[in-house]
Amino acid sequence: MRVGKSHQIQAIKGNLKCISVVLVFEYKLVAEILHGSRQWAMSIEQDGKKVEKEKQTNKERERLPTYGNGSNELNMRMEGNRNRRRNKYNLYLLVGAFHHAGAYVFLSVVS
């Protein structure tokens, strides 16, 4: 029994449609990951500048008599924010890896 050319063309079109949908989804996911990592890097840089500025003002404050130092609390708060952003970025990477594996399994099953 021979398969007609129209059936072959339909099958190829179906496969191409599946592949194009997966590729568009991959592209969007990668763009989201890159955007997240860029935002993450910029926020860490800004946090570093804030901590540097706070250290500078603390040096100026140390000249005056003080009753307790608030800089340690600020540094710990900045570190907590940085860790939260890092965890979010790692979650993006994990989702991307699972999606990538799922896409390959899906394509191997379809074709």
GUMAR-680338 format. One record per residue (C-alpha): x negated, y, z negated; residue in one letter. Coordinates in steps of 0.1 Angstrom, whole numbers, plus 5000, padded with zeros to 4 digits. Layout:
% residues N
XYZA;...
This chain:
% residues 111
500050005000M;498550335011R;499050654991V;500150945013G;498051255017K;500751465001S;500551254969H;496851304968Q;497151674973I;499751694946Q;497451504922A;494551734930I;496652044925K;497851904891G;494251834880N;493152174891L;496052334872K;495152144840C;491452244844I;492252604851S;494452624820V;491752464798V;489052704813L;491253014806V;491752894770F;488052824766E;487153174780Y;489553344755K;488253134726L;484653214735V;485453584739A;487153574704E;484153404689I;481753654704L;483953954693H;484053804658G;480353754656S;479654104669R;482054254643Q;480454034616W;476954154625A;477954514626M;479654494593S;476654334577I;474454614591E;476854874576Q;476854684543D;473054694543G;473155074549K;475655124521K;473554924497V;470355114507E;472255444502K;473555324468E;469955224457K;468755564467Q;471455744447T;470655504418N;467055614418K;468155974416E;470555884387R;467855704368E;466156034362R;469256134341L;470055954309P;472755694317T;474755444296Y;474955134319G;474155084356N;476855024382G;474554934411S;474454564402N;478254534404E;478254714438L;475654474452N;477554174440M;480754314456R;478954374489M;477554024488E;481053884483G;482354064513N;479453944534R;480053584524N;483753614533R;482853734568R;480253464572R;482853194562N;485353344588K;482753334615Y;481852964606N;485552884609L;485653034644Y;482752814654L;484352504639L;487652564657V;485652624689G;483752304686A;486952104679F;488652264709H;485652194731H;485651824722A;489451804726G;489251964761A;486651714772Y;488751424759V;491851564776F;490051604809L;488551254808S;492051104801V;493751314828V;491251234856S;
